[in-house]
Amino acid sequence: MKVYKISHEHPAPEIIQQAGTIIKRGGIIVFPTRCLYGLGADAFNAEAVDRVFKIKQRPSQKPILVLIDRRRQLERLVSHVSKAASRIMDHFWPGGVTLVFKAADTVPHHLTAGTGKIGIRLPGHPVAAALVEALGRPLTGTSANLSAKPGCRRIGDLEPQLAQQLDAVLDAGDLKGGNGSTVVDVTAGLPRILREGEISEKEILTLI
């Protein structure tokens, strides 16, 4: 496993490119987001996504969210964007809200885990944003922890059985921790808060 030290605010382009190459070859990396470290794989590589499920010991029926580098990528991932979803994106993206959409028919089954839904976020953290841009397609953004275990805010806290299965780590030092992004289901008429995180439920409901 390769470990790269990387700056929060000014990630070195050569490190981002090396990490992107690893992901394009089917590798799995750990990278920083605003609150916690995430597990990154090419979201359209079924074998790589399957590895993420196995590394996390994640139930196969629980889908994994993805990160995109621009809203235009939604066109190939979701079947519909409601007015409420657009308002939330306009106000809170990039950053602390993950939106759960109805997946487009063309979205691979391994991303939806059979639910017909897909969680998507436009990342606000400079490293995550640069990584998605370098990859050129969606990146998995699930937290770097074993399923049902707490998220990881420092590389030294990675579970050994998880760490030994990685291809690379982007170490940005200690992150602030917390619950990560707020998850909002926008598949029905009224958006529903699935998990309260950085953005409060009150802020979301007041907006819409």
C-alpha positions in Angstrom: 0.0 0.0 0.0 1.3 3.4 -1.0 0.8 6.3 1.4 0.9 9.9 0.0 1.0 12.9 2.3 -1.2 15.5 0.8 -2.3 19.1 1.6 -5.9 19.8 2.5 -6.2 23.0 0.6 -3.6 22.7 -2.1 -3.3 19.0 -3.2 -0.3 18.4 -5.3 -1.4 17.6 -8.9 1.2 14.8 -9.3 -0.2 13.0 -6.3 -3.8 13.4 -7.6 -2.8 12.1 -11.0 -1.0 9.0 -9.4 -4.1 8.3 -7.3 -6.3 8.7 -10.3 -4.2 6.2 -12.3 -4.5 3.7 -9.4 -8.3 4.1 -9.4 -8.6 3.8 -13.2 -6.7 0.5 -13.0 -9.3 -0.9 -10.6 -7.5 0.1 -7.3 -9.1 1.3 -4.1 -7.8 4.3 -2.2 -8.5 6.2 1.0 -8.9 9.9 0.6 -10.0 12.9 2.8 -13.4 14.5 2.7 -14.4 17.5 4.8 -15.2 15.4 7.9 -14.0 11.8 7.5 -11.9 9.7 5.2 -13.6 7.9 2.3 -13.0 4.8 0.2 -12.5 5.7 -3.5 -13.1 3.4 -6.4 -14.2 3.9 -10.0 -18.0 3.8 -9.6 -18.4 2.2 -13.1 -16.0 -0.6 -12.5 -18.1 -3.4 -11.1 -15.1 -5.4 -9.8 -13.7 -2.4 -7.9 -17.1 -1.6 -6.4 -17.5 -5.2 -5.3 -14.1 -4.9 -3.6 -15.3 -1.9 -1.7 -18.3 -3.9 -0.4 -16.0 -6.7 0.7 -13.4 -4.4 2.3 -16.2 -2.6 4.3 -18.1 -5.9 5.0 -21.1 -3.9 3.8 -24.4 -5.6 3.2 -25.0 -6.1 -0.5 -28.4 -4.5 -0.4 -27.0 -1.1 0.9 -26.0 1.1 -2.1 -22.8 3.2 -2.0 -22.9 6.9 -2.7 -20.9 8.5 -5.5 -19.1 11.8 -6.0 -19.3 13.8 -9.2 -17.2 16.7 -10.4 -20.0 18.7 -12.0 -23.8 18.7 -12.0 -24.0 17.9 -15.6 -23.0 14.3 -14.8 -26.4 13.9 -13.1 -27.8 13.4 -16.6 -26.4 9.9 -17.0 -27.0 8.9 -13.4 -30.6 10.0 -12.4 -34.0 9.7 -14.0 -35.4 13.0 -12.6 -34.3 16.1 -10.8 -37.1 17.8 -8.8 -37.4 21.5 -8.1 -36.7 20.8 -4.5 -33.5 18.9 -5.4 -32.4 21.7 -7.6 -32.9 24.2 -4.8 -30.9 22.1 -2.4 -28.1 21.8 -4.9 -28.1 25.5 -5.7 -27.8 26.3 -2.0 -25.6 23.6 -0.5 -23.4 22.2 -3.3 -20.6 21.7 -3.4 -20.4 20.3 0.2 -22.3 18.9 3.0 -25.4 17.3 1.4 -25.8 14.0 -0.3 -28.9 13.7 -2.4 -30.6 10.3 -3.1 -32.2 10.2 -6.5 -34.1 7.6 -8.6 -31.4 6.1 -10.6 -31.5 6.2 -14.4 -32.1 2.9 -16.2 -28.6 2.9 -17.5 -27.0 3.0 -14.0 -25.2 -0.3 -13.3 -26.9 -2.6 -10.8 -23.8 -2.7 -8.5 -24.2 1.0 -7.7 -27.9 0.9 -6.7 -27.6 -2.5 -4.9 -31.1 -3.3 -6.3 -32.8 -0.3 -4.7 -33.3 1.7 -7.8 -31.8 4.7 -6.0 -28.4 6.3 -6.0 -26.8 8.8 -3.6 -24.8 11.6 -5.1 -22.7 14.5 -3.8 -20.6 17.2 -5.4 -17.7 17.3 -3.0 -16.5 20.5 -1.4 -13.1 19.2 -0.1 -10.3 20.2 -2.5 -8.7 16.8 -2.5 -11.9 14.9 -3.1 -12.9 17.4 -5.8 -9.5 17.2 -7.6 -9.6 13.4 -7.4 -13.1 13.2 -9.1 -12.0 15.6 -11.8 -8.8 13.7 -12.5 -10.8 10.4 -12.7 -13.2 11.9 -15.2 -16.2 9.9 -14.0 -18.0 9.2 -10.7 -16.0 8.0 -7.7 -17.4 6.0 -4.7 -17.6 8.2 -1.6 -18.5 5.8 1.2 -16.7 6.2 4.5 -13.4 4.3 5.2 -14.7 2.1 7.9 -16.1 -1.4 8.5 -19.9 -1.4 8.1 -21.7 -0.2 11.3 -18.4 1.0 12.8 -17.5 4.7 13.4 -16.0 6.7 10.6 -12.3 7.5 10.5 -10.9 11.0 10.9 -7.2 10.0 11.0 -5.3 7.5 9.0 -3.9 5.9 12.1 -7.4 4.9 13.2 -8.1 2.8 10.0 -9.1 -0.8 10.9 -6.0 -3.0 10.2 -8.2 -5.5 8.2 -9.4 -2.7 6.1 -6.1 -1.0 5.6 -4.3 -4.1 4.4 -6.6 -4.4 1.5 -6.0 -0.9 0.1 -3.9 0.1 -2.8 -3.1 3.7 -1.7 -3.8 6.3 1.0 -4.0 10.0 0.6 -3.1 11.2 4.1 -4.2 14.8 4.9 -3.7 14.5 8.6 -6.5 14.7 11.2 -9.9 15.7 9.8 -12.6 17.4 11.9 -14.8 14.3 12.3 -18.5 14.4 12.8 -21.4 12.7 11.0 -20.3 13.7 7.5 -22.8 14.9 4.9 -26.6 15.2 5.5 -28.4 12.6 3.4 -31.7 13.7 1.8 -34.0 11.4 -0.3 -35.4 13.5 -3.1 -37.2 10.6 -4.9 -40.7 11.6 -3.7 -42.6 14.9 -3.6 -41.3 16.1 -0.3 -37.6 15.5 0.4 -36.9 13.3 3.4 -33.9 13.5 5.7 -32.3 10.1 6.0 -29.3 11.2 8.1 -28.6 14.6 9.7 -25.0 15.6 9.3 -23.1 18.9 8.5 -26.3 20.6 7.3 -29.2 20.6 9.8 -32.6 19.2 9.0 -34.0 22.6 9.9 -31.8 24.3 7.3 -33.0 21.8 4.6 -36.7 22.1 5.5 -36.6 25.8 5.8 -35.1 26.1 2.3 -37.6 23.9 0.6 
